[in-house]
Structure formats: structure tokens, C-alpha cells
Amino acid sequence: MTRKTMHIGLDDTDSTRKGCTTYVAAVLVEKLQKLDAEFTDYPNLIRLNPNVPWKTRGNGALCLRIRYDKNVEGQIKETVVKTVEEQADFECKGTDPGIVFFEGAQIPKEIKAFARNAITDIVTLKDAVKLVSKFGGEAVGFKKGRGIIGGLAAVGETLQADYTYEVLAYRVPENRGLKRCVDEASIFEMDEATAPHTFNNVDAEKHRVIITPRGPDPILLGIRGETPEIVKKALAMVKPLEPVERWVIFRTNQGTDAHLKKVEKLSQIKPYSPVIVRGTVAANPRTIPKRHIIFSIRDENAEVDCAAYEPTGSLRKVVSKLLVGDYVEVYGGVRAPMQRLPLTINLEKIRVLGLAPKMAFHNPVCQKCDRRLKSMGKGKGFRCEKCGLRYRDLGKVEVKLKRDLRRGLYITPTRSQRHLTKPFRRYGMEKRHLAFQGLIDGWHSP
């Protein structure tokens, strides 16, 4: 029996009203195993550039990596296409599913580079189709076929750098669209018991559960963590109050900051790109309607605005304390200019590297009784109200004030973090150069 290797990329099957590409992958896990396919990795959930204007809800693409008997290759492809046809929301404008089949154990460097660009920048359907053709893959597109981009990117992102895991549990069809029913106390207990090896379970600022989405998609809950063992253990600790149809563990780039790309100069930033860039605060923060806070930074080449929107919570409070002259490193997506407004970086994080002195001018002190003097009017000098002495030649004294801000890294609260944003809990937990260890027993529901 000859066994072959295939990578199956999927994207853009969902819409804002129903569906989820992770659910399509979960259904395919069951179907492909019935065809004796052996999974060489967990299903890979790859989050792409969150700033592209045509993204799907979470901008996540999926890849299934399998070994199989070459005699069932046709059945495997037919099963994948049929399942996408059954599950995708074709009636929704903007849902343009795509599938990529790629054979061989090794992924070409050009496809890996394409995947990296799809996470950090803008890529095109034309380039994706060219690469699939060049390396002998097969692409299946529906409607406009934009999902081919994500499908190829998921194939190319083999998670050789930092990665995490997520276990996703799905609802039975009759409950989709209804309020999710999970014992919230069990989620807080799970978070405490599994810390720091799981993350983004709850929002501490608002004492709010984060693992249960709010939309009409089929996901009941999702728990993210450092190992497949810990997310499986965490799932067992949570108490659903409604039936669970199935659950699957995914390996993913979530929580890794994989989308953020360091840019040396402000003049080099481009619309829709997620960036890390340094600059000096050029204008004090100002509040605009809806309680958003805007400030600008500059370097020797350019000046750009930075925005901390109202949902960023505590990050807004930090940003409001910045002063002209502070030196900062900002992390976020670049919004395109609108109505003659400049490029703006929508903040995900900020690192305060240097603080400018905060100065104030006070009245001088009486040389006799050490009391603060009172002004007698512009150009008339000062008088001590206690002893009556007058000082004609004294001026205001410059005083350095204590800053209500410290150097360090500040991140948006959990409730407003992107899927890719690395939270505080993960710092120091990165898996650099750690080879994939293989699948655990029982990595999905029977």
C-alpha cells in the first residue's frame, strides 16, 4: 500500500449570519478518518492579516495535513468539495470559498513566503493561483474564489515558529443562533486552575467570560492554551449547559503577534499593514467623539497619528497620560487615510521607552517664612500673605512634576484583543524552535 501526503487548505466558507470554516474542518476530520486518512498534525487554524478590508469574520483559514492510500485520493477530494458545498453560506455576498489541495511532505519556500505575506501584508488571488499552478497543486474556487488565498496561506504556514492550541466545541444545529448556555463560574474556576498555561478565557477588567462567542456561528466555546493536553483538560473542567455536538483541538498562530512586522521608519508604513514602529510623541493626546483618543508620533522622516479607541479600555487611560517628547514603540494595524486624514495606526499595544520631563511653573517661596508667595498682578512681583514681605524682581519657578506613567509594555484588555495579539500571560511562554511533538490520543471527540 502506497501512502501519500496531502495538505488541504480551506477558507471563506462562513458569513456574518452563519457558518464557520473551523466547523467545516471539524466535520472533515471525521469524514477523512473514515477513508483511513492519518492526520500528521492537528488541523491548523491560521489567522491572516486582520486589517484587510475584505476579511471574513475572524480572517482564519484552515489546513488539514494527512497521509492516505493513493487509491482513495479521488474520494478524499470529492469529500472535501462536497462538504464545503454543504456547509458554506453561498447565498451571502462576500462569501467566496476556496480549497487548495497540495501533495508532498515539503512545502516550497515560495508558498511559505506567500503565507507570511498573507499574515503581515496584502496578497492577491492572482499570485495565489500562479503559485498553486507552478508547484502542481489544485485549487477549487466558488463564486469569486477569494478563499483560495487563505487556503494556500494555510497550507504554507507550517507553524515552525511560535504557536498555540485551541480546543473548539460546537453546538447542535437546533441551538445555533440562540443564547449560549455555559456555567460561567466553571470558566472562572478553569482559568484560575490552568493559569498561566491557558489564556484569554476571561476579561479581568469587566469580569466577563471571553471563551463563548456571541454570533450565530456553530461554536459553543473555544479555549486557548500552550499544549494540547492543557486545552483538553480545561475543556473537561468547563460545564456546558447545552449539548455539545463535537469538539476538536487545533494548532494555531493565535496569541503569537505573528501579524506584526517591525518597520524602521514611519515613512515606510503602508495602509492595512500591522506594524511595530518607534517614534517620539509629537502632539499631546486629544479626545474625539465616542471617547477615542488620538495622538501623533514622529521620527526624522514622517509623522503619523495613533488611535486608542474606546473599547481598548485601560490602554486609553495609558495613552491619555503621554506627553510631547515621550519616546514610544507602537503596535497596531495601519488604517487607510480617509477624507484627507493621515494614515493612522490603530493601537493594539504600546511600549513606553522614554518619558519626557513634565514641567510646571509655580510662584516662588518667601525667603523669610518659606511660604508660597502670592502674585500682585502681571509685572508687579509677589507678596507673602503671612509676613507681608514683597519681592519685585522674582519670577515664576519651573518645577519638575512626577509622571503618572511608567516605562513598560501596555496591551489592550482581553475583550478587545485580536485573535493574533500576544497577551501578557504568554510572554515568556513562546515556543521558539520547538519541534512539533505529534498528536495526543483523543484530540477530537469520537
N, C-alpha and C positions, 0 to 999 in steps of 0.2 A: 504494500500500500504506500503510495507516494503522498507525502504531506506537503502542502504549500502554505505560504504565509500571505495574508491579505490585511490591508488597513482599509477600513470603511469609514469615510468621513461624511457627516450629516450636518445640515444647518438650515435655518429659516423655515421650519415647519409650523411654528406657532404664530399666534396673533395676540392682540391685547384682550381678546374676548374668550379665547380658549387655547388649549394645547400646550405642549412643552416638548422641546426636542430631546431633553433628558428622558422623558417618558417613552418616546419612540425608541431610544436606545435601550431602555429597561425592558420593553416588550421584545426587542430583537435579541437580547441576551437569552431569553427563554427559548425563542424560536430557533436560534442558531445552535444552541446546545442540543436541541432535538435532532439536528443534522450532524451531530458528532463534532461540532466545531469546538476547538480547545482555545480558550482565551489566554493570550500571552501577557496581558496587562488588564487592569481594571478598565472599564470604559473611561476614556479620557474626556473630561469636561474642560474645554479650553475657552476662557473668556478672551474676547478680542477687544480691540480699541473701543473703549466706552464712549468716545467723543464723536464717532462718525454719525452724521445726521440721519442715515438710513438704517441704523442698527435695529435689531429685534429687541424684545423686552429686556433681556439680560445680556444680549450680544454674546451668547455662549454657543459654541459649536462642539460637536461630539465626534469621537473616533473610537471604533471598535477594532481591536487588533487580535487576529485569530490565526490558528493553524487548522487545516482542514484537508480532507481527502479530495484530490483534484476531480474525482468523479461527481462530486456534489457542487462544484463551483457554480454551475448554471442555476441550481436550486437556491444557493445562497444569495446570488444577485437578485433572482426573481423574488425571493422572500423579502429582501431589503426594500426593493422598489414597491412591492405590493403593500408593505407595512407603512411606508411613507405615504402612499396614496390613500390608505385608510385613515391615517392619523392627522395629516396636515390640514390646515384650515385654508383650502384653496379659494373659498369664496371671499376671503378678506383681501382687500387691496393692500399690496406691500408684502404679502407673504409669497415668497418666490423660492420654494425648496430646491435644494441641490444635494446630490450624492456624488461622492468620489470613491472609486474602487482603485486601490493601488497595491500591486503584488510585489513581493520581495521583502526580505528581512531588513534591508538597509534603506533608509530614506535619503535621497540625494541632497547634497548641501544646498542646492538652489531652492528646493522645496522647503527646507528648514529656514532659509533666509526669507522666503516668502511668508512663512508663518510668523517669523519675528516681526516683519514689517506690518503684518495684519494686526498685530497686538499693539504696536507702538506708533503706527502711521496709517496712511491711506494706500490701499491696493486696489487693483481693478479686476473686473471679471475677465477682460481680455487677457491679462497676464496670467490669471489662474488657468484659463483654458489652454493657453500656449504651453504652460508647464506640464499640465496633465498629458497633453499630446506628446510633448518632447520625450517624456520618460515612460511612455507606454501605458499610462493609466486610462481609466474610463470615467467620464463624467456624465451624469444624468441630471438635466435641469428641467424644472417645471415652471411654466409661465416665463418670467424674465430670467430665471435660473441664477439669481444672485447668491443663493445658498451654496453654489459651487465654490465661491470664495472661502466661506467659512469651513466647508468640507475639506478643502485642500489644506487650509491653515491648521485644522485639527489633525490631519494626517502628518503634517510637517512638524508640529510642536510635540516632541517626544519627551518633554519634561526631564531634561538632563540636568537642569539647574535646580533651583528651589521648587518645591511642590508641596501640596497638602492633600487632604482627603475630605470627601463629603459623602455622608450617607443620606440618601433621599428616600422618603417614604411617600407612597402615593395613595390617593383616596379612591374609593369605589366610585363608579360613574354617577350613581344617583345622588351623591353628596357634593359633586363638583358645582361650584357656584354658591353653595351655602356657607354659613359661618363655620370656620374650622373649630373642632372641639378637641382640645388637649388640656390635660391638667397642668395649669401654669405653675403651680407650686412644685411639681415634679421637675420642671425645666430649670427652675432656680436651684433646686437641690442637685440636679445633674451638673449644672455649671460649676457649682462650688466643689463637687466631688471630683470632677475631671480636670479642673484648672491646674496648670496652665496648658494642658495638652489638647483642650478644645478651645474654640474662640468664637466670638460674635454670636453667643447664644442669647444674651440679654443686653439691654441698654441700661447701664447703671444710672445715668442722669435722670431718666424718666421712669426707671423701674419697669421696663417694658420688655416683653418677650419678642425676640427677633427671628427665631427659627421657623415661625409659621408665616408664610406669605399671605397677602390679603386679596390677591386677584382670583379670577375664575379658573386658573390653571389646575392641573390634577395633583400638584404637590401638596401633601399634608404638612410635612416639616422637613427641614434639612439641617444636619448637624455637621459642622466643620471641625477638623482636628488634624493632628500631626501624624497619626498612624491609622491603618485600617482597624486595628484591634480597639483603639480608644473610641472611634466613632461608633463601632458596633456595640461596645459596652455602653456608651452614652445612650444609644437608641433604646437599649433594653431598660434603661433607667427612667425613660420618659413614658408617661401613661396616656396613650391616646384614648379619647372618649368616643371614638367612632371607628368603624372597621378600616383596616389597612389592606389595600389590595395587593401591594408588593413593595419591596424595598431593595435598593442596590447601592453598593459602595462605588464611588467614582474617585479616580486620581485626577488632580486638577492644578491649575496655576492660580487659583483663588488665594487671596491673602498674601501675595508674594511681591506686590509692586512691580510685576512683570511689564506693565504697560508704561511705566515712567522711564523716560530717556533723558540722560543728562545732556544739557545744551550749554556750551561755553559762553555764548554771547546772546544777549536779548534780541539782537538783530537777526538771529538765526531761527527764532521760533516761528512755527507755521500754524495756520488755523487747523483745528481738530486734532492736534498732536498733544499727547500727555507728556509733560516735561518736568525736569528738575533744573532750576536755574537760580543763580545768585544775583543780588543787586542791593543797592542802597535805597532806603525809603526816601522818595523824592517829594512826596506830599502827604501830609497827615491824613489819617483815616477820616472819612466822612460817611454819614449815614444817608441812604437814599430810601425812597418809599418801600414799604414792606420790611423795613429794618435790615436791609442788606448793607454791608459795609464795604466801601471801596477805598483803596489806597494805590499809590503808584510806586514802582521801583525803577531805578535807572542804573546803567553802567556807562562805560565810556562810549558806547555805540548807540544806545537807544533807551527808550523809556516805555514801559507798559503798565497797564492797570492790573490790579489783582482784586478779586471779589470773594468775600466770605458771605454766603447767602444765609438767610435767616435759619434754615434747617441745620446749619453747621453748628448751632448751639454754642458750646464753650469755646470753639475756635473763633467765633465772632468776638467774644469777650477779650481773647488774647490779642487779636488783630486791632481792636479798638484802642489798645494801650501803646501801639507803635508810635514812634516819633520820627520826624525827618532826621536822617543821619544814621538810623539803625541799619545794621547790615544783616540781611536775611537770605535764607535759601527757601524758595517756594516750590511746592509740588502741586501739579494740577493740570487739567485739560485746557487747551487754548481755544477760546470761543472766537468765532469769526467776527470781524468788525461789522457793526450794524449802524445804519443811519449816521454815518460819519463819526461813530465812536471808535476808539482804537481797539487793537487786539486786547483781549482780557484773559487772564489766567484764573480759572475758577478753582479756588483752593481746595485741596484735599488735606494738605499738611503744610506746616511752616516750621522751619528751624531758625531760631533766633541765634545768630552767630556773634553779634556785637551790639552793644547798647550805647547810643549817644547820650551825653550828659543832659539831664533835664534841669534847666536853669530858671530861676525866678528872681525878681528884683524886690527887695524889702526896704523899708525905712531903716536908717541907721539906729544904733543903740546909744543912749545917753552915756557919756563918759563918766558921769558922777554916780548915777544910781542904777546903771545897767538896765534901764527900761527902754522899750521900743519908742522912738520919737514919733511925734505926730506932725504931718505936713501943715505948714501955714499957708499953703497955696503955691501955685506954679511960680518957681523962681524966687520964692520968699524964704526958703530954708525950712528948718524943723524946730519944734519946741517940745520940751519934756513936760508932760502934764503933771508929773509928781513934784519935781524940784523947780520948774519954771525956766531952766536954762534954755537959751536959744542958740541955734547953730546956723549961721548964714551961708557957710561955704560947703556944707556937707551935701552929698548926693545919695541917691539910692544905692544900695549894696547888692551885688549879684551873689546869689546863694544857690549852691548845687543841691537839688532835691533828690530824695531816694526814689528810684523807679519801682513801680508796682508790676514789674515784669522781669523774668529771669531768662538767661540763655538756656536753650534746650529745644527739644522737638515737641510740637503740639499737633495733634491729629483730630479730625472731626469725630464726634461721638459715633458710637456703633450704628445707630439708627440711620445715619446719613452717609455711611461709608460705601464706596463702590465695592463690587464683588472682588476686584483685584487689589484693593487697598490693604497694605500690611498693617494690622493693628498692633498696639503696644504689646499685647500678650505674645506675639510671635517674634519679637526682637530677641535674638539670641537662640532661636529655635530653627533657624534656616538650615536646609539640607543642601549644603554645598558639596558637590562631587560625591554625594551618597548614592550609590547604585541602587536601582530598583530591586527589592528583595523578593519579588514574586507574590502570588496571591495567597491569601489565607483561606482556610476552609470556611465554607458558609459565608461567602462575601455577597451573596444576594439571597432573597427569600426563595424557598423551594418552588 
